[in-house]
């Protein structure tokens, strides 16, 4: 229990380690306008920090995220191989890929599939990565190349609110949306979640693994602790918010034929960064 309660503070301390280096790099490169712009500075700071933190987050989360995209998560539980629903495939909209932490999961090679072999997911034919932070694009391109996805992964360098104006993706043209630990930091989350819903085809699937606000069953004490941390956390973790009711907003984004979104099985009541996991089908 103590480790779970202390973890957010340790994570913020690790982020603070990258603060002096970020300042020095901007001064030495003459990017003073970025240095004196909080949002610009925060984006650079977070990009440097996430270069270290991202692989560790993936290491701890992929035990849930990979089965989710394979179609092996139901009612918050990871199902055994062979017990599968429809996984990710077709045209995919990845929200907030950052420096490419999850890019390789769209590769058939990563999930052990060939172009023609049937499995727990169909072939991914196109991925649009919606990532407005230009500071992470170099790392994202490197991960795309390492996964061998240069011909089918396109970086869309705008926010969700500008996706339609970008002309890259049409509404109701996407088979799947993938959001992994990113809806915590998008602007205007309720509006933009509803916007993203409009890009799904009828029958399209939204794969979700996100941290959210504490649930009522966790008790007032842990909710108050999370609220206290949220005064500090966004400043150290790139604008990430701890208290978003993301599960509720997803359910209310539009009509769904199937909603399978809940807390992961075995999630302890005292965790100050609780998650939801699952798939919503339009």
C-alpha positions as CSV (number, residue, x, y, z in Angstrom):
1,X,0.0,0.0,0.0
2,X,2.8,2.4,1.0
3,X,4.5,1.9,-2.4
4,X,1.4,2.8,-4.3
5,X,0.8,5.9,-2.3
6,X,4.4,7.1,-2.6
7,X,4.8,6.3,-6.3
8,X,3.3,9.5,-7.7
9,X,5.7,11.6,-5.7
10,X,8.6,9.5,-6.9
11,X,7.5,9.9,-10.4
12,X,7.3,13.7,-10.1
13,X,10.7,13.7,-8.4
14,X,12.1,11.8,-11.4
15,X,10.5,14.4,-13.7
16,X,12.1,17.3,-11.8
17,X,15.5,15.7,-12.5
18,X,15.1,16.8,-16.1
19,X,14.1,20.3,-15.3
20,X,17.7,21.9,-15.1
21,X,18.8,20.1,-18.3
22,X,15.8,21.4,-20.1
23,X,16.5,25.0,-19.1
24,X,20.2,24.7,-20.1
25,X,19.4,23.1,-23.5
26,X,17.0,25.9,-24.4
27,X,19.4,28.6,-23.2
28,X,22.4,27.1,-25.1
29,X,20.3,26.7,-28.3
30,X,19.0,30.2,-28.1
31,X,15.3,29.1,-27.8
32,X,14.5,31.8,-25.3
33,X,10.9,32.2,-26.6
34,X,10.3,28.6,-25.7
35,X,11.9,29.0,-22.3
36,X,9.5,31.9,-21.4
37,X,6.4,30.2,-22.8
38,X,5.0,27.8,-20.1
39,X,3.3,25.5,-22.5
40,X,6.2,25.4,-24.9
41,X,8.7,24.8,-22.1
42,X,6.5,22.2,-20.5
43,X,6.3,20.3,-23.8
44,X,10.1,20.2,-24.1
45,X,10.5,19.3,-20.5
46,X,8.0,16.4,-20.7
47,X,9.5,15.1,-23.9
48,X,12.9,14.8,-22.3
49,X,11.5,13.2,-19.2
50,X,9.3,10.8,-21.2
51,X,12.3,9.6,-23.1
52,X,13.3,7.9,-19.9
53,X,9.9,7.2,-18.3
54,X,8.1,6.0,-21.4
55,X,9.8,2.6,-21.8
56,X,9.3,1.9,-18.1
57,X,5.6,2.7,-18.3
58,X,5.3,0.5,-21.3
59,X,7.1,-2.4,-19.5
60,X,4.6,-2.3,-16.7
61,X,1.4,-1.7,-18.8
62,X,1.9,-4.0,-21.8
63,X,0.8,-7.0,-19.8
64,X,-2.7,-5.4,-20.1
65,X,-2.4,-3.4,-23.3
66,X,-1.2,-6.1,-25.6
67,X,-4.1,-8.5,-24.7
68,X,-6.5,-5.6,-25.0
69,X,-5.5,-5.0,-28.6
70,X,-5.5,-8.7,-29.3
71,X,-9.1,-8.9,-28.2
72,X,-8.4,-10.8,-25.0
73,X,-9.8,-8.4,-22.4
74,X,-13.4,-8.6,-21.2
75,X,-15.0,-7.2,-18.0
76,X,-11.6,-6.0,-16.9
77,X,-10.0,-9.4,-17.1
78,X,-7.3,-10.8,-19.4
79,X,-8.7,-13.9,-21.1
80,X,-6.5,-16.9,-22.0
81,X,-5.3,-17.4,-25.5
82,X,-8.0,-18.7,-27.8
83,X,-10.8,-16.9,-25.9
84,X,-10.9,-13.8,-28.0
85,X,-13.1,-11.0,-29.1
86,X,-12.4,-8.9,-32.2
87,X,-9.1,-7.1,-31.7
88,X,-7.5,-4.1,-33.4
89,X,-7.3,-4.0,-37.2
90,X,-8.0,-2.0,-40.3
91,X,-7.6,1.7,-40.2
92,X,-6.5,2.9,-36.8
93,X,-6.5,6.3,-35.1
94,X,-3.8,6.3,-32.4
95,X,-4.3,9.2,-30.0
96,X,-1.2,10.8,-28.4
97,X,1.5,8.3,-29.6
98,X,4.2,10.6,-28.1
99,X,7.6,9.3,-28.9
100,X,6.2,6.0,-30.2
101,X,5.9,4.0,-27.0
102,X,3.2,1.7,-28.4
103,X,3.9,1.9,-32.2
104,X,5.3,-1.6,-32.5
105,X,2.1,-3.2,-31.4
106,X,0.6,-2.3,-34.7
107,X,3.2,-4.5,-36.5
108,X,2.1,-8.0,-37.5
109,X,5.6,-9.2,-36.5
110,X,5.1,-7.9,-32.9
111,X,1.9,-9.8,-32.4
112,X,3.1,-12.9,-34.2
113,X,0.9,-12.6,-37.3
114,X,1.7,-12.6,-41.0
115,X,-0.3,-10.6,-43.5
116,X,-2.5,-13.6,-44.3
117,X,-2.6,-15.5,-41.1
118,X,-5.8,-15.1,-39.1
119,X,-5.5,-14.6,-35.5
120,X,-7.0,-12.6,-32.6
121,X,-6.8,-9.4,-34.6
122,X,-7.0,-8.6,-38.2
123,X,-4.3,-6.9,-40.2
124,X,-3.7,-3.2,-39.4
125,X,-3.7,-1.5,-42.8
126,X,-3.3,2.2,-41.8
127,X,-2.5,4.1,-38.7
128,X,-2.9,7.8,-38.1
129,X,-1.0,9.0,-35.1
130,X,-2.5,12.2,-33.7
131,X,0.4,14.0,-32.0
132,X,0.6,17.8,-31.8
133,X,3.9,17.9,-29.8
134,X,6.5,18.4,-32.5
135,X,9.2,17.8,-29.9
136,X,8.5,14.1,-29.9
137,X,8.2,13.5,-33.7
138,X,11.8,12.5,-34.2
139,X,11.5,9.8,-31.6
140,X,8.1,8.7,-33.1
141,X,9.6,8.5,-36.6
142,X,12.4,6.4,-35.2
143,X,10.0,3.9,-33.6
144,X,7.9,3.8,-36.8
145,X,11.0,2.9,-38.8
146,X,12.1,0.3,-36.2
147,X,8.7,-1.4,-36.4
148,X,8.9,-1.4,-40.2
149,X,5.7,0.7,-40.5
150,X,6.9,3.6,-42.7
151,X,4.5,2.8,-45.4
152,X,1.4,2.7,-43.3
153,X,1.9,4.9,-40.2
154,X,1.3,8.6,-40.7
155,X,1.9,11.3,-38.1
156,X,-0.9,13.8,-37.9
157,X,0.8,16.8,-36.3
158,X,-2.3,18.5,-34.9
159,X,-4.6,18.3,-31.9
160,X,-7.9,16.5,-31.9
161,X,-9.7,19.8,-32.3
162,X,-7.9,20.4,-35.6
163,X,-8.1,16.9,-37.0
164,X,-10.9,17.7,-39.4
165,X,-9.2,20.8,-40.8
166,X,-6.0,18.7,-41.3
167,X,-7.8,16.8,-44.1
168,X,-6.0,13.6,-43.2
169,X,-8.9,11.7,-41.7
170,X,-12.6,11.7,-42.6
171,X,-15.4,11.3,-40.2
172,X,-16.8,7.7,-39.9
173,X,-13.7,6.4,-41.7
174,X,-11.8,4.7,-38.9
175,X,-12.2,1.0,-37.8
176,X,-10.5,1.5,-34.5
177,X,-9.4,4.2,-32.0
178,X,-6.6,3.4,-29.6
179,X,-6.1,5.6,-26.6
180,X,-3.5,4.4,-24.1
181,X,-2.7,6.7,-21.2
182,X,-3.3,9.8,-23.2
183,X,-6.8,11.1,-22.6
184,X,-5.6,12.4,-19.2
185,X,-3.8,15.3,-21.0
186,X,-5.8,16.2,-24.0
187,X,-7.4,19.7,-23.9
188,X,-11.2,20.0,-23.5
189,X,-11.6,16.3,-22.9
190,X,-15.4,15.9,-23.0
191,X,-15.6,17.8,-26.3
192,X,-12.7,16.1,-27.9
193,X,-13.8,12.6,-26.8
194,X,-17.1,13.3,-28.5
195,X,-15.2,14.5,-31.6
196,X,-13.2,11.3,-31.8
197,X,-16.4,9.2,-31.6
198,X,-17.5,10.8,-34.9
199,X,-14.4,9.4,-36.7
200,X,-15.4,5.8,-35.9
201,X,-17.3,3.8,-38.5
202,X,-20.5,2.2,-37.4
203,X,-19.3,-1.0,-35.7
204,X,-15.9,0.6,-35.1
205,X,-14.1,-0.1,-31.8
206,X,-12.4,2.1,-29.3
207,X,-9.7,0.4,-27.3
208,X,-9.1,2.1,-23.9
209,X,-6.5,1.9,-21.2
210,X,-6.5,5.1,-19.1
211,X,-6.0,6.3,-15.6
212,X,-9.0,8.1,-14.1
213,X,-10.4,9.8,-11.0
214,X,-10.9,7.6,-8.0
215,X,-14.2,5.7,-7.9
216,X,-16.6,6.1,-5.0
217,X,-15.9,2.6,-3.8
218,X,-12.3,3.6,-3.1
219,X,-13.4,5.8,-0.3
220,X,-13.2,9.5,0.5
221,X,-9.7,9.3,1.9
222,X,-8.0,8.1,-1.3
223,X,-10.1,10.5,-3.4
224,X,-8.9,13.4,-1.2
225,X,-5.3,12.2,-1.5
226,X,-5.7,12.1,-5.3
227,X,-7.2,15.6,-5.4
228,X,-4.3,16.9,-3.3
229,X,-1.8,15.4,-5.7
230,X,-3.6,16.9,-8.7
231,X,-2.7,20.4,-7.7
232,X,1.0,19.5,-8.3
233,X,1.0,16.5,-10.7
234,X,0.0,18.3,-14.0
235,X,2.9,20.8,-13.7
236,X,5.5,18.0,-13.5
237,X,3.9,15.5,-15.9
238,X,3.2,17.5,-19.0
239,X,-0.3,18.7,-18.2
240,X,-1.6,15.2,-17.2
241,X,-4.7,15.4,-15.0
242,X,-5.5,12.8,-12.3
243,X,-9.1,13.6,-11.7
244,X,-10.8,13.1,-15.1
245,X,-14.0,11.1,-15.3
246,X,-12.8,9.6,-18.6
247,X,-14.9,6.4,-18.4
248,X,-18.1,8.4,-18.0
249,X,-17.3,10.8,-20.8
250,X,-16.5,7.9,-23.1
251,X,-19.9,6.3,-22.4
252,X,-21.6,9.6,-23.1
253,X,-19.7,10.3,-26.3
254,X,-22.5,8.8,-28.4
255,X,-24.6,5.7,-29.0
256,X,-22.7,2.5,-28.4
257,X,-23.8,-1.0,-29.4
258,X,-21.5,-2.6,-26.8
259,X,-19.7,-1.1,-23.8
260,X,-17.1,-3.3,-22.1
261,X,-15.2,-0.8,-20.0
262,X,-14.4,-1.1,-16.3
263,X,-11.6,-1.3,-13.7
264,X,-9.0,-4.1,-14.2
265,X,-9.6,-7.2,-12.2
266,X,-7.6,-7.1,-9.0
267,X,-7.1,-3.3,-8.9
268,X,-6.6,-2.4,-5.2
269,X,-8.8,0.2,-3.6
270,X,-5.9,2.3,-2.3
271,X,-4.2,3.0,-5.6
272,X,-4.2,6.8,-6.3
273,X,-3.9,6.3,-10.1
274,X,-6.8,3.8,-10.8
275,X,-7.3,2.7,-14.4
276,X,-10.2,1.6,-16.7
277,X,-9.7,-0.9,-19.5
278,X,-11.9,-2.2,-22.2
279,X,-13.5,-1.7,-25.6
280,X,-16.5,0.4,-26.7
281,X,-18.2,-0.6,-30.0
282,X,-20.1,2.0,-32.0
